Amino acid sequence: MRDFFISYNKADKPWAEWIDRELRAAGCTTVIQANDFGPGCNFILEMQKATEEAERTIAVLSPAYLGALYTQPEWAAAFAKDPTGEKRLFVPIRVAPCQLKGMLANVVYMDLVGLDEAAAREALLDCLLPSRQPGKVKGAFPGAAGTKAPRFPGALPPIWNVPHRRNPNFTGREEELAELSKTLAKGGTAALTQAITGLGGVGKTQLAIEYVYRHVSDYGLIWWVGAEVPAKRAADFAALAAPLDLREKDSANQPEIVGAVRRELGRRTRWLLVFDDAGAPEDLADYLPQGTAGHVVVTSRNPAWASLGKPLPVKTLPGLNPSSSSSSGAATKMGRRPMRWPRPSATCLLPWSTPPHMSSRRAAPSLTTLTSTRSRAKNSAAGPTPRQATRPPWPRRGRFRSARPRRRALPRPSC
């Protein structure tokens, strides 16, 4: 008989593994798919066996868990054992913002959303093991020094420089994210390159940012490189030498630092490089490591990346109007239509020129009004200029009075 069966969706695997480690450190026995469901086993039968043998069931609640197909029978079987909740055999633990509906809406859950390492551990053990002595049981935190366990879900890796925050309003692109994760997962021990291509402003960078934050627990190193300009591309990549503590980090020869970083990544695993807005595959020839267990994601407008990796075209979402300009692209990423500036036409005037319908006394002085009196006399003798010919027929009034003649008031009738 096991103490706990941890039911979760694959999107919440880091949370399930962290809960499993904390319970095992506290002396409990658990059943979890990541450790107990080996290759070649029947998944349905193993789930049936786990629900029967485990005394209590933990449901790791998230939008992915509530929308999955095989997680519903797992929590339904636990709910059937204790429908009134008196024995507390079914314990939902919320790890992501989600709305419970149906029978789950009446079950009180434990909330770990927004908690840090210490608070999450205390809340977990106080809920599942209320009779324990505080301070007696304290497992090693995932990702701590000397342990190989996964980090606390949501914690950033030790080496991290992503300059963008996660977009809380990100929506859609689930098919592209699934395809990106599936392609990178097939890399095995080779450095796999995934190129995200598309027009400017369709959301390539936002897609890469969302992938980074969703899989932040899968990597020990995540480094963002601005690849549009060669100087910035080399500087961002060479800056990785400092957190890696390489001997060449203080060298004045930048190509030497780039080569050292590339060789060091060839000896490491679980790293992710993101080259944002790259131009062509040949621009990254000196930066891509070879023969390593790492991933590379490239965003580019150029679709010709088949020589380095599998291109993932990103199409425009319905209702958006992408543009190749940077300002329009930024507006599209924020969910707005890009601003369309008016095109210059033949009637467009310079800032210092005088409109045809205004007097030169009221408007700002133009280049023609700065000429001398003698030159204006010569121009008047030669005939009316195009600007004079387009002036209104009514006479000009004073400097601060309206250009149009005012209507005279009618006399009031006498009584």
C-alpha positions in Angstrom: 0.0 0.0 0.0 1.4 3.4 -1.0 0.6 6.6 0.8 0.0 9.0 -2.2 -0.7 8.7 -5.9 0.2 11.9 -7.7 -2.1 12.5 -10.6 -0.8 15.2 -13.0 -0.7 16.3 -16.6 2.6 16.3 -18.5 2.6 20.1 -18.6 2.9 20.1 -14.8 5.6 17.5 -14.5 8.0 19.8 -12.7 5.4 20.4 -10.0 4.6 16.7 -9.7 8.2 15.8 -9.3 8.8 18.5 -6.7 5.8 17.3 -4.6 7.0 13.7 -5.0 10.4 14.6 -3.7 9.1 16.5 -0.7 6.8 13.7 0.3 9.6 11.1 -0.1 11.9 13.3 2.0 9.2 13.4 4.7 9.1 9.6 4.8 6.0 8.9 2.7 5.7 6.4 -0.2 4.3 7.7 -3.5 3.3 6.5 -6.9 4.1 8.9 -9.8 4.1 8.2 -13.5 7.6 9.8 -14.1 9.2 7.2 -11.8 6.9 4.2 -11.6 5.4 3.8 -15.1 8.3 2.3 -17.1 8.7 1.6 -20.8 6.5 -1.2 -22.1 3.9 -1.1 -19.4 0.2 -0.6 -20.0 -0.6 3.0 -19.0 -4.3 2.3 -18.3 -3.6 -0.7 -16.1 -0.9 1.1 -14.2 -3.3 4.0 -13.5 -5.9 1.4 -12.3 -3.3 -0.2 -10.0 -2.2 3.1 -8.6 -5.7 4.3 -7.7 -6.4 1.0 -6.0 -3.1 0.6 -4.0 -2.6 4.3 -3.0 -4.4 5.4 0.1 -4.8 9.0 -1.0 -4.7 10.8 -4.4 -3.2 14.2 -5.1 -4.5 16.0 -8.1 -2.1 18.7 -9.5 -4.6 21.2 -10.7 -4.0 23.5 -13.7 -5.7 24.4 -16.9 -3.8 21.6 -18.7 -4.9 19.1 -16.0 -8.6 20.1 -16.2 -8.6 19.9 -20.0 -6.7 16.6 -20.3 -8.5 13.4 -21.2 -6.8 10.7 -19.0 -6.6 12.8 -15.8 -10.4 12.8 -15.4 -10.8 9.1 -14.5 -7.9 9.4 -12.0 -9.5 12.1 -9.9 -13.0 10.6 -10.4 -11.8 7.3 -8.9 -10.4 9.1 -5.9 -13.5 11.2 -5.5 -15.7 8.0 -5.5 -13.8 6.6 -2.6 -14.6 9.6 -0.4 -17.5 11.6 -1.9 -18.1 13.5 1.3 -14.5 14.4 2.0 -14.5 13.2 5.6 -11.4 11.0 5.2 -9.6 13.5 2.9 -8.6 10.8 0.5 -8.7 13.2 -2.5 -6.4 16.3 -2.1 -6.4 18.8 -5.0 -3.4 21.1 -5.2 -3.6 24.1 -7.4 -0.3 25.1 -9.1 -1.6 27.5 -11.8 -4.6 29.9 -12.0 -7.6 27.9 -13.1 -11.4 27.8 -12.5 -12.9 24.7 -11.1 -16.3 23.6 -12.4 -18.8 20.8 -11.7 -18.1 18.6 -8.7 -14.5 19.9 -8.3 -15.9 23.3 -7.5 -17.2 22.0 -4.2 -13.9 20.5 -3.1 -11.5 22.7 -1.1 -8.0 22.7 -2.7 -4.6 23.7 -1.5 -3.2 26.7 -3.3 0.5 27.0 -4.2 0.2 29.7 -6.8 2.6 32.6 -6.0 4.3 30.9 -3.1 8.1 30.8 -2.8 10.2 27.8 -1.8 9.8 27.9 1.9 6.1 28.8 1.9 5.3 26.2 -0.6 7.1 23.5 1.3 5.4 24.4 4.6 2.0 24.6 3.1 2.4 21.2 1.4 3.5 19.4 4.5 1.1 21.1 6.8 -1.8 20.1 4.6 -0.7 16.5 3.9 1.1 15.7 7.1 -0.5 17.8 9.8 0.8 15.6 12.7 4.4 16.1 11.8 6.7 18.0 14.1 7.7 21.4 12.5 11.3 21.6 11.5 11.9 17.9 11.9 11.3 17.0 8.2 12.9 19.2 5.6 13.9 17.7 2.3 16.5 19.2 0.0 15.0 21.9 -2.3 15.0 20.9 -5.9 18.0 22.3 -7.8 20.0 23.1 -4.6 23.8 22.5 -4.5 24.7 18.9 -4.3 21.4 17.5 -5.5 20.3 16.4 -9.0 16.6 16.9 -8.4 14.6 19.4 -10.5 14.3 23.0 -9.4 11.3 24.4 -7.7 8.7 25.0 -10.5 9.0 28.5 -11.8 12.4 29.1 -10.4 14.9 30.6 -12.9 18.1 28.6 -13.8 21.4 29.7 -12.3 22.5 31.2 -15.7 19.7 33.3 -17.2 19.6 36.6 -19.2 16.2 36.7 -20.9 15.4 40.4 -21.2 11.7 39.9 -21.6 9.0 39.2 -19.0 6.4 36.7 -19.6 3.3 38.1 -21.3 0.3 37.4 -19.0 -2.1 38.1 -22.0 -0.5 35.5 -24.2 -3.1 33.4 -25.9 -3.4 31.0 -28.8 -0.3 29.5 -30.6 -0.9 26.2 -28.7 -0.2 24.2 -31.9 3.0 26.0 -32.6 4.2 25.6 -29.0 3.4 21.9 -29.1 5.2 21.5 -32.4 8.2 23.4 -31.1 8.4 21.3 -27.9 8.0 18.0 -29.9 10.7 18.9 -32.3 13.2 19.9 -29.7 12.4 16.8 -27.6 13.5 14.7 -30.5 17.0 16.1 -30.4 18.5 13.4 -28.2 22.2 14.1 -27.7 22.5 16.5 -30.6 22.2 20.2 -30.6 18.8 20.8 -32.3 18.0 24.0 -34.0 14.4 25.1 -34.4 13.8 28.2 -36.6 10.6 30.2 -36.0 9.9 32.1 -39.2 7.3 34.6 -40.4 6.5 38.2 -41.2 7.5 41.0 -38.9 5.0 41.5 -36.1 3.2 38.1 -36.2 4.5 37.1 -32.8 7.7 35.1 -33.3 9.5 36.6 -30.4 6.5 36.3 -28.1 6.3 32.6 -29.1 9.9 32.0 -28.1 9.4 33.9 -24.8 6.4 31.7 -24.0 8.3 28.5 -24.7 11.2 29.7 -22.5 8.9 30.3 -19.5 6.9 27.1 -20.0 10.1 25.0 -20.0 12.2 27.0 -17.6 12.6 24.0 -15.3 14.0 21.8 -18.1 17.2 23.8 -18.5 20.1 24.8 -16.3 21.2 27.5 -18.7 19.0 29.8 -20.8 20.7 32.6 -22.8 19.1 35.2 -25.1 21.1 36.6 -28.0 20.0 39.6 -30.1 21.1 38.4 -33.5 19.9 41.2 -35.8 23.1 43.2 -35.6 26.5 41.4 -35.9 28.1 43.5 -33.2 25.3 42.9 -30.7 25.2 39.2 -31.6 28.9 38.8 -30.8 28.6 40.9 -27.6 25.6 39.0 -26.2 27.2 35.6 -27.0 30.6 36.6 -25.5 28.9 37.8 -22.3 28.1 34.2 -21.5 31.8 33.7 -20.6 31.4 35.5 -17.3 28.6 33.4 -15.8 30.4 30.3 -17.1 33.6 31.5 -15.4 35.8 30.9 -18.4 39.4 31.7 -18.4 39.0 33.9 -21.5 36.2 36.0 -20.0 38.6 39.0 -19.5 40.3 38.7 -22.9 40.3 41.7 -25.3 39.9 39.4 -28.3 36.1 38.9 -28.8 36.4 36.1 -31.4 38.5 34.2 -28.8 35.8 34.6 -26.2 33.1 33.4 -28.6 35.1 30.3 -29.4 35.6 29.5 -25.8 31.9 29.8 -25.0 31.1 27.6 -27.9 33.5 24.9 -26.8 32.2 25.1 -23.2 28.7 24.6 -24.3 29.9 21.5 -26.2 30.8 20.0 -22.9 27.6 20.9 -21.1 24.0 19.6 -21.1 20.5 21.1 -20.6 21.1 24.5 -22.1 19.0 26.6 -24.4 20.2 29.4 -26.7 17.7 31.8 -28.3 18.9 33.8 -31.3 16.3 36.5 -31.8 15.7 38.1 -35.2 18.5 36.4 -37.1 19.1 37.2 -40.7 20.5 34.1 -42.4 21.9 30.6 -41.4 25.4 31.6 -42.3 25.3 34.4 -39.7 25.2 31.8 -36.9 27.8 29.5 -38.2 30.4 30.6 -35.6 27.9 30.4 -32.7 26.1 27.1 -32.8 27.7 24.4 -30.6 28.0 20.9 -32.0 27.5 17.4 -30.5 25.9 18.6 -27.3 22.7 17.9 -25.4 21.3 21.4 -25.8 18.6 23.2 -27.8 18.8 26.3 -30.1 15.7 28.4 -31.0 16.0 30.9 -33.8 13.5 33.6 -34.7 13.8 35.0 -38.2 11.9 36.5 -41.1 14.0 34.4 -43.5 12.3 31.0 -44.1 15.5 29.4 -45.5 16.7 27.6 -42.3 16.3 24.0 -43.5 20.1 23.5 -43.5 20.3 24.0 -39.7 16.9 23.0 -38.3 13.3 22.5 -39.0 11.5 25.8 -39.8 8.3 26.5 -37.9 6.3 29.0 -39.9 4.2 31.4 -37.7 1.1 32.7 -39.4 -0.8 35.8 -38.6 -3.6 35.5 -36.0 -7.0 36.5 -37.1 -7.7 40.2 -36.7 -4.0 41.3 -36.7 -2.3 43.3 -39.4 1.5 42.7 -39.2 3.9 45.1 -40.8 7.6 44.9 -41.5 8.4 48.0 -39.4 9.5 47.7 -35.8 6.8 50.0 -34.5 4.0 48.1 -36.2 5.5 44.8 -35.1 5.6 45.9 -31.5 2.0 47.0 -31.7 0.9 43.7 -33.2 2.6 41.8 -30.3 0.6 43.8 -27.9 -2.6 42.8 -29.6 -3.2 46.1 -31.3 -3.4 47.0 -34.9 -0.3 48.9 -36.0 -0.6 52.7 -36.5 -0.7 53.8 -40.1 1.1 57.1 -40.7 -0.2 59.3 -43.5 1.8 59.2 -46.6 3.2 62.5 -47.9 1.4 64.0 -50.9 1.8 66.9 -53.2 -0.1 69.2 -50.9 2.0 68.4 -47.9 3.8 71.5 -46.6 7.1 71.8 -44.8 7.0 72.9 -41.1 8.2 76.4 -42.0 6.0 77.1 -45.0 2.8 79.1 -45.1 -0.5 77.4 -46.0 -2.2 78.9 -49.1 -5.3 80.0 -47.3 -3.5 81.9 -44.5 -1.9 85.2 -44.5 1.9 85.4 -44.3 1.5 87.8 -41.3 -0.3 85.2 -39.2 1.7 82.2 -40.1 5.3 81.4 -39.4 7.8 83.1 -41.7 8.6 81.0 -44.8 11.6 81.1 -47.0 9.8 83.5 -49.4 9.0 86.0 -46.6 12.7 86.3 -45.7 13.6 87.9 -49.0 14.3 91.6 -49.2 11.8 94.3 -50.1 13.6 94.9 -53.4 13.2 91.2 -54.5 9.5 91.3 -53.6 9.0 94.4 -55.7 10.6 92.7 -58.7 8.3 89.7 -58.2 5.2 91.8 -58.0 6.1 93.6 -61.2 6.5 90.3 -63.0 2.9 89.3 -62.1 1.1 87.4 -59.3 2.9 84.3 -57.9 1.2 80.9 -57.5 0.9 81.6 -53.8 -0.7 85.0 -54.4 -3.1 83.6 -57.0 -4.4 81.0 -54.5 -5.2 83.5 -51.7 -8.9 84.0 -50.8 -10.7 86.7 -52.6 -11.8 88.5 -49.4 -9.6 91.3 -48.0 -7.3 90.7 -45.2 -8.1 92.3 -41.9 -5.9 93.1 -38.9 -3.2 90.8 -37.7 -5.1 89.3 -34.8 -8.5 89.4 -36.5 -10.2 86.7 -38.5 -9.3 86.3 -42.2 -13.0 86.0 -43.1 -15.1 89.2 -43.0 -17.6 89.4 -40.2 -21.3 89.8 -40.8 -22.7 93.1 -39.6 -25.4 92.9 -37.0 -28.8 94.1 -38.2 -30.2 97.1 -36.3 -32.8 96.4 -33.7 -36.3 97.5 -34.4 -37.4 100.5 -32.4 -40.5 100.1 -30.2 
